Amino acid sequence: MEEKRILETEKRIDGKAIAEALRGELRGQIAQMKEQGVTPGLAVLLVGDDPASHTYAHSKRTACEALGVYSEEHFLPASATQEEVLEQIARLNADERIDGVLIEMPMPQHIDAAAVLGALAPEKDVDCCTPVNIGKVFMGTYDYAPCTPSGCMELLDRSGVELKGKNCVVIGRSNFVGKPMAMLLMERHATVTICHSRTVGLAEITRRADVIVSAVGKARFLTADMVGEGAVVIDVGTNRDENGKLCGDVDYEAVAPKASLITPVPGGVGPMTVTILLRNTVRSAQRRLKKA
């Protein structure tokens, strides 16, 4: 049993450690910028009372404080009108202290979320949610890509995974994870298959994959019989099982023995998402510094 645990530890991609290494690099960059009179600034906009969104907003503020990034939180009530939300975005677009704006989702049903995202200045869209920036990802001309897919790529890169010519399967086709994840993998010359809830013969497809990225949002969806020997498995899911325990899309205990590398939940992709958000904010501030 002890030998099995050691083996699985060697296979585990430690997202916490990789995120901390990246944050260490960012601390140095931020210190240099402050010497030149520029402090990166991040604003979080949240409309409504979604508990998960408030938790995420708090975690981002804590991360900013730890790195020395200026941060603001703007909370609007669920009763806020479309006009009020757009006015707040206009103020953040014009605020020179703010280099990046994160708009928390979901929004109340009466708010046109697409219109809200479209109103954000692309240069401050550090989570890459605006149509302009998503389009740049698809064209390969982006300044920064969505944080979660970018975090996955960072995990793969820092774990020494060569993607060129590899067969990669992305499970999930959301606009902010599945689709851009596929684009980033293809940019590295991987052959990519996107699967979803209506895919026929999913297990047969995933068993042939060298790399599997699961972003389907179903607890322990990816089982051992769906994974080929030696595959790299990236678990984007954050779910609760029938006992309320936090888990990913992957049946970790069953899949880990077959995988060559695998991310755990928690401690895998999650820590990278906020770290990439901070990196994008720093990059935005660096562009502001060059214009000064």
C-alpha positions in Angstrom: 0.0 0.0 0.0 2.8 2.4 0.9 4.5 1.6 -2.5 1.2 2.4 -4.3 0.9 5.8 -2.5 4.5 6.7 -3.4 3.8 5.8 -7.1 0.7 7.9 -7.2 2.5 10.8 -5.6 5.1 10.7 -8.4 2.3 10.8 -10.9 0.4 13.7 -9.3 0.8 17.1 -10.8 1.0 19.5 -7.8 -0.9 22.5 -8.9 -0.3 24.3 -5.5 3.5 24.0 -5.9 3.4 25.1 -9.6 1.1 28.0 -8.7 3.4 29.1 -5.9 6.4 29.0 -8.2 4.6 31.2 -10.7 3.6 33.6 -8.0 7.2 33.9 -6.9 8.1 35.0 -10.4 5.2 37.5 -10.3 6.4 39.0 -7.0 9.7 39.9 -8.6 8.0 41.5 -11.6 5.6 43.4 -9.4 8.4 44.7 -7.2 10.2 46.0 -10.3 7.1 47.7 -11.6 6.5 49.4 -8.2 10.0 50.9 -8.4 8.9 52.5 -11.6 5.7 53.9 -10.0 3.2 51.4 -11.3 1.1 49.0 -9.1 -1.0 46.4 -10.9 -4.7 46.8 -10.1 -7.5 44.2 -10.3 -11.2 44.9 -9.8 -13.9 42.3 -9.3 -17.5 43.0 -10.2 -20.2 40.8 -8.7 -23.9 41.3 -9.2 -26.3 39.4 -6.9 -25.8 37.2 -3.9 -24.4 33.9 -5.4 -22.5 32.4 -2.4 -19.9 30.7 -4.6 -19.1 34.0 -6.4 -18.6 35.8 -3.1 -16.2 33.0 -2.0 -14.3 33.3 -5.3 -14.1 37.1 -5.0 -12.7 36.8 -1.5 -10.0 34.3 -2.6 -9.0 36.7 -5.3 -8.7 39.6 -2.9 -6.5 37.5 -0.6 -4.3 36.5 -3.5 -3.9 40.1 -4.6 -2.9 41.2 -1.0 -0.3 38.4 -0.9 1.4 39.6 -4.1 1.1 43.3 -3.5 -1.6 43.8 -6.3 -4.0 46.7 -5.7 -7.6 45.3 -5.6 -11.1 46.5 -5.5 -14.4 44.7 -5.1 -17.7 46.1 -6.5 -20.9 44.4 -5.3 -24.2 45.3 -6.9 -27.5 44.0 -5.5 -29.5 41.4 -7.4 -32.0 44.1 -8.1 -29.4 46.2 -10.0 -30.5 47.2 -13.5 -28.7 46.5 -16.7 -27.9 50.3 -17.0 -26.4 50.3 -13.5 -24.2 47.4 -14.3 -23.0 48.9 -17.6 -22.3 52.2 -15.8 -20.1 50.5 -13.3 -18.2 48.8 -16.1 -17.7 52.2 -17.8 -16.2 53.6 -14.6 -13.8 50.7 -14.3 -12.8 51.0 -18.0 -11.9 54.6 -17.3 -10.1 54.0 -14.0 -6.3 54.3 -14.5 -5.6 52.4 -11.3 -7.3 49.3 -12.7 -5.5 47.1 -15.2 -7.8 44.1 -15.0 -11.5 43.6 -14.4 -13.1 40.2 -13.6 -16.8 40.0 -14.0 -18.2 37.2 -11.8 -20.8 34.8 -13.3 -23.6 33.9 -13.0 -25.6 37.2 -13.1 -29.2 37.6 -12.3 -31.5 36.5 -15.1 -32.7 39.9 -16.0 -29.2 41.0 -16.9 -27.9 40.5 -20.4 -24.6 38.8 -19.5 -23.3 38.9 -23.1 -23.9 42.7 -23.3 -22.1 43.2 -20.0 -19.1 41.2 -21.1 -19.1 43.0 -24.4 -19.0 46.4 -22.7 -15.7 45.6 -20.9 -12.6 47.2 -22.5 -10.6 44.3 -24.1 -7.3 45.5 -22.7 -8.7 45.1 -19.1 -10.4 41.7 -19.9 -7.9 39.6 -17.9 -10.1 36.6 -17.9 -10.6 36.7 -21.6 -14.4 36.8 -21.7 -15.0 39.5 -24.3 -15.9 38.6 -27.9 -12.8 40.5 -29.1 -10.4 38.5 -26.9 -12.1 35.1 -27.4 -11.8 35.8 -31.1 -8.1 36.5 -30.7 -7.6 33.1 -29.0 -9.2 31.4 -32.0 -6.9 33.3 -34.3 -3.8 32.7 -32.2 -3.2 36.5 -31.8 -4.2 36.8 -28.1 -2.5 38.8 -25.4 -3.9 36.4 -22.8 -6.3 33.4 -22.9 -9.0 32.4 -20.4 -7.5 31.6 -17.0 -8.5 28.0 -16.5 -7.3 26.7 -19.9 -4.1 28.8 -19.6 -3.6 27.2 -16.1 -4.0 23.8 -17.6 -1.4 24.6 -20.3 1.0 25.9 -17.6 0.6 22.6 -15.7 1.4 20.6 -18.8 4.4 22.7 -19.7 5.9 22.7 -16.2 5.4 18.9 -16.0 7.4 18.4 -19.2 4.5 17.2 -21.3 5.2 17.4 -25.0 2.0 18.2 -27.0 3.3 18.3 -30.5 1.6 15.5 -32.5 -0.2 14.1 -29.5 -3.8 12.9 -29.5 -5.7 15.2 -27.0 -9.3 14.8 -26.0 -11.2 17.7 -24.3 -14.5 16.7 -22.6 -16.7 19.8 -22.4 -17.4 22.5 -24.9 -18.0 25.6 -22.8 -17.0 29.0 -24.2 -14.6 29.7 -21.4 -13.0 26.3 -20.8 -13.6 23.5 -23.4 -13.5 25.5 -26.6 -10.5 27.7 -25.8 -8.7 24.7 -24.3 -8.9 23.0 -27.6 -7.6 26.1 -29.4 -4.6 26.3 -27.1 -3.8 22.6 -27.6 -4.0 22.9 -31.3 -1.7 25.9 -31.2 0.9 23.5 -29.8 0.3 21.2 -32.8 -1.7 18.6 -31.0 -4.5 16.7 -32.7 -7.7 17.6 -30.7 -11.1 16.0 -30.3 -13.8 17.9 -28.4 -16.4 15.6 -26.8 -19.6 16.5 -25.0 -22.9 15.1 -23.7 -24.0 13.9 -27.1 -20.8 12.3 -28.2 -21.3 8.7 -29.3 -18.7 6.2 -28.2 -17.0 8.6 -25.7 -15.0 5.9 -23.9 -13.6 4.5 -27.1 -12.4 8.0 -28.0 -10.9 8.8 -24.6 -9.1 5.5 -24.4 -7.0 6.5 -27.5 -6.0 9.8 -26.0 -2.5 10.7 -24.9 -3.9 13.7 -23.0 -7.4 14.0 -21.5 -8.8 17.3 -20.2 -12.1 16.8 -18.5 -14.3 19.9 -18.0 -17.7 18.3 -18.0 -18.8 19.2 -14.4 -19.9 15.7 -13.3 -18.5 14.1 -10.2 -16.1 11.2 -11.0 -17.4 11.1 -14.6 -14.1 9.8 -16.1 -13.6 6.2 -14.9 -10.6 3.9 -15.3 -12.2 2.0 -18.3 -12.2 5.3 -20.2 -8.5 5.9 -19.9 -5.6 4.3 -21.8 -2.4 3.2 -20.1 0.0 6.1 -19.7 -2.4 8.9 -20.5 -2.0 12.4 -19.0 -5.2 13.4 -17.2 -6.1 17.0 -16.4 -9.2 17.3 -14.2 -10.9 20.8 -14.4 -14.0 19.7 -12.6 -15.0 21.0 -9.1 -18.0 19.0 -7.9 -19.5 17.5 -4.8 -20.2 13.8 -4.6 -23.2 12.1 -2.9 -21.6 12.7 0.5 -20.9 16.3 -0.1 -17.1 15.7 -0.5 -15.2 17.9 -3.0 -14.1 16.0 -6.0 -13.3 16.4 -9.7 -14.6 15.0 -12.9 -12.1 12.1 -12.6 -12.4 9.0 -10.5 -9.0 9.8 -9.1 -8.3 6.6 -7.1 -9.3 4.4 -10.0 -7.6 6.4 -12.8 -4.3 7.3 -11.1 -2.8 3.8 -11.5 -3.3 4.0 -15.3 -2.2 7.6 -15.8 1.4 8.7 -16.3 0.5 12.1 -14.8 -2.8 13.3 -13.2 -4.1 16.4 -11.4 -5.9 16.0 -8.1 -9.0 17.9 -6.9 -8.4 19.9 -4.9 -4.8 21.1 -5.5 -4.6 20.7 -9.2 -6.1 23.1 -11.7 -7.8 25.3 -9.1 -4.8 27.1 -7.7 -3.6 27.8 -11.2 -6.8 29.7 -12.3 -6.4 32.5 -9.8 -2.6 32.6 -10.4 -3.1 33.1 -14.2 -5.6 35.8 -13.5 -2.9 37.6 -11.5 -0.4 37.0 -14.2 -2.7 38.5 -16.8 -3.3 41.5 -14.6 0.5 42.0 -14.3 0.9 41.8 -18.1 -1.8 44.4 -18.5 0.0 46.7 -16.1 3.2 46.1 -17.9 1.6 47.4 -21.1 0.4 50.5 -19.1 4.0 51.0 -17.9 5.3 50.9 -21.5 2.8 53.6 -22.6 3.7 55.9 -19.7 
